[in-house]
Amino acid sequence: MSVYKTETREFRGRWIDYIHDLQDTICAALENTDGKARFRQDEWERAEGRGGGGRTRVMEKGNVFEKAGVNTSVVYGKVTDKMRSQLQIDGSKWFACGLSLVLHPLNPYVPTTHANWRYFELYDENDNVKDRWFGGGSDLTPYYLFEEDAKHFHQTIKNAQDHFGTDLYPDYKKRCDVYFTNTHRNNEMRGIGGVFYDHLRPADDTDAERLFDFQRANGNNFLSSYLPIVEKRKDMPYGEREIQWQEIRRGRYAEFNLVHDRGTLFGLKTNGRTESILMSLPPRAQWIYDHQPETGSPEDKLLQACLHPVQWA
């Protein structure tokens, strides 16, 4: 593979600044929507001399969000044998910076959502950039299906990505449907998808700027894709039936994150901060043996949407 000759420290510095600004913007908007809870911030450094650290922000027990995490990290180090074998990367050193968020609302009629936007560089023995790529996406995990909400979420994402090519959203939507699937649950999707992409490698510096703009468009678009749904559903009345179904579906969410999620596995394999990595897990969940919702019920409607991908936009 050819080695990039361009100095990328200024490029990655701008990416770091953007990610931190985006974290501030999203957290302020979520606090405003919740009206009660505030984010707690932990600034941490990687232990044992490994490079980098991050800002973990968690908000709990709010009016709207039972648990919300919006994390940024800027980490780097040497490529270990474990990383080569398990993560399939080959180089001398690596750098990664990104934002990852998971929002678990209190009301079962408000969907959980997840998003992340990241940038990765791989270096040779002389500290030249050997490889680099962007990755990310956002997806929606409702407990009750409102088709207008699903269409809004997907259409908003599609509108942002269409500026960079109308072929992108259909491709990344399909990748999301495939990726966020509990294959051990007979290929049951975690939610109703969104977009997912990885290893978007720039061909040159001009292409790197295009991909930067693409990432920025996706990150800046997040609040407009999600918060209108929250505002519409957060005050809907609910009872024990809805809470139980929410907790059952949260169990599926936890299964995916612990068994299949690449970000979780990468963090644990690189000795990342466990509290930040497992921030994505819901505060409550249930595992009821062989639970099957009543055919034709609202719960069954949601399950059917998770068994068969739908073209929402």
Buried (B, 14 or more C-beta within 10 A) or exposed (E): EEEBEEEBEEBBEEBBEBBBEBBEBBBEBBBEBBEEBEBEEBEBEBEEEBBBBBBBBBBBEBBBBBBBBBBBBBBBBEBBEEBEEEBEBEBBBBBBBBBBBBBBBBBBBBBBBBBBBBBBBBBBEEEBBBBBBBBBBBBBBBBBBBEEBBBBBBBBBBBBBEEBEEEBBBBBBBBBBBBBBBEEBEEBBBBBBBBBBBEBEBEEEEEBEBBBEBBBBBBBBBBEBBBBBBEBBBEEEBEEEBBBBBBBBBBBBBBBBBEBBEBBBBBEBBBBBEEBBBBBBBEEBBEEEEEEBEEEEBBBEBBBBBEEBBEBB
